[in-house]
Amino acid sequence: MKRSIGAAAGAFLLALSLFPSPAFPLLYIDINAPGGKRMPIAVADVVVGPGDPSLSRGIPKILSDDLVLTDLFDLIPSTAHMETVTAAHFSGKPLSFPGWKMIGAEAVVIGNVEVGGDRLSIEMRLYDATQGTLLLGKRYTGTPAQLRSIVHRFANEIVYTFTGVRGVFGTEIAFTARSAKSRGKELYIVGMDGQDLRKVTDNRSFNLFPRWSPDGQWLAYTSFRTGTPIVYLRNVSTGAEKEVVRFGGSKAPGGFSPDGVWLYAGVSQAGNSDIYRVRVVGGAMEKVVEGWGLEVSPSPSPDGRRIAFVSDRGGSPQIYVKTIGVAGETRISNGAGYATSPSWSPAGDRIAYTARSGGRFIVATVAPDGSGSREVVSATDGDCEDPSFSPDGRSLVYTYRKRDYSALKIISSDGLRQRTLVSGLEDVGSPAWSPGR
Amino acid sequence: MKGTFSWKWAVLALSVAALVAVGCAKKQTVKSEGAPGSASAPGAITEAPVKEAPPAPVAVAPATPPASAPGIAVTEEKLSQFDDVRFDFDKSEVREDGRKACGVVADYLKKHPQAQMQIEGHCDDRGTAEYNMALGERRATAVMTYLVSLGVPKAVLSTVSFGKEKPLDPGHNEGAWAKNRRAHFVLK
């Protein structure tokens, strides 16, 4: 993180003298610098006009929890705040910035909410306390049920303002877990902050391999509810479903092309799994990779030109990369042991996968040309598997498994920070992070 | 964590504030238009109405009803009069002991030409679910191919893979894994 105040203040003055109007932001967080300092930020109690007075602290709580999750900010506790924000601050009255600076704040967030019936209107502002300038202002309207997603949106704007990369609040993770009663597997969705856990399917069979469409509206998955595996598309908000792959034996969707036109899947025929892609509209199917080995788990690159996939053609499952429509495939895992479940990073520069090391499964990443492979997370007492990148590429969700205990965990892509997303469900697996919201 | 940073930041903040105060003073002489009041005028707020997500560019008509009804009971272990065929880790070759079990199945099917047999392929719970799903299909197909080589008509045979989803033994040791890497015969 580069917080350009102290050290850079001099540089800024120099820049001012060289350039009449500086084009770079004064406050800036370099998200690529590991272990950097956090930006001190104050989120003031929100002004509540008509409406629920608990929102005054409730909205800052949602926002603060989001900002803490990024590991980019330090929240200045409200007990230290010296200025009470009022409605007048939203109609021209300036904040007392020296007071905010005195308690260490470099940025200040204020908000004003009005609730009328089933509508709420929230105005949120972000100030640079060191300069006394408005960095960002948004007015949102929605229903009270949308409150969390409104605040998540503003949190994403704050992260974008300071880093240039949009935050991932409000995104969700789809996954599978075993039902204690039926012993089947059902699909679940949970918010990236661990809130709002819900069951998506409830048909007491095996529902597996959820994959998000690029617009975040659909999940492709395999269900055994008719007795044999079929790949369906399911609309996440309405529950409407459509069959997309019935052909073949075992089948598992791997991912959509970025334009949403194709769904890539591993499909077995006569015991031999190959990679196919099927047109989401119309259902036309074509083979993309074939071979005598098992070819599974296609993960399209963010530009849609290539796929990473698993093949055991060399004797053990390994990760390969292929350019669509071009002959030839390159192995990018090291050829030893066991390498599965590739997940391409949103920037296209890394591929995360499950590797086997010392009898344990671990999560590693590698460049698409096979160089620079490195471990992201492992556990001495269990297995770490099935990585899926967050839409900003800063985190990975994965499955942790230790005998009968399993959990979904989130780790920063540099491997430094980790938290548990879901625990307490049985045999969780196949996490898939939704696109940005 | 909230308790630990306040001191550090208070000290840092004071020094930073001092530096910034210098910076601001200088800056405002340079940037004469930029009074804080004008920057925070209400006109600077952009409106961003929060509505339901935009319509999906992927237009998919619902072709099947929502999957809330219970499915076919596929999660229960089906009793079989035949022994399972077992496999080595990450392998699908039918071993000597498995050939014996297949021989019994082949004899039965030849004596009962009306019978229909489904071969389920299963894996142990190590490794990735997708890969195991394909591996289970390859195991079931290897058994089917072997039965056909023994003279069983292919038409009475079918395969389905459950991957690692339906372990016979829920344990996490070599004994359980060996039982779970199997082809299971179910008369239909």
Interface residues (C-beta under 8 A of the other chain):
Chain A: I5 G6 A9 F12 L13 L16 S21 P40 D74 L75 I76 P77 A80 F90 S91 G92 P94 F97 P98 K101 M102 I103 G104 A105 E106 E123 R125 Y127 T130 Q131 G132 T133 L134 G137 K138 R139 Y140 T141 G142 Q146 S149 I150 R153 T176 S182 R183 G184 K185 T201 D202 N203 R204 S205 F206 N207 L208 F209 S213 D215 G216 Q217 W218 T222 S223 F224 R225 T226 G227 T228 P229 Y232 L233 R234 N235 S237 T238 G239 A240 E241 K242 E243 G249 S250 K251 A252 G254 G260 G266 S268 A270 G271 N272 S273 V280 V281 L294 V296 S297 V310 D312 S316 P317 Y338 T340 S341 T354 F361 D383 E385 D386 R403 D404 G429 S430 R437
Chain B: K2 F5 S6 W9 A10 L12 A13 L14 S15 V16 A17 L19 V20 V22 G23 C24 K26 K27 V30 K31 G34 P36 G37 A39 S40 A41 P42 A44 I45 T46 E47 A48 P49 V50 K51 E52 A53 P54 A56 P57 V58 A59 V60 A61 P62 A63 T64 P65 P66 A67 S68 A69 P70 G71 I72 A73 V74 T75 E76 D90 S92 R126 G127 T128 A129 E130 Y131 M133 A134 L135 G136 E137 R138 A140 T141 A142 M144 T145 T159 V160 S161 F162 G163 E165 K166 P170 H172
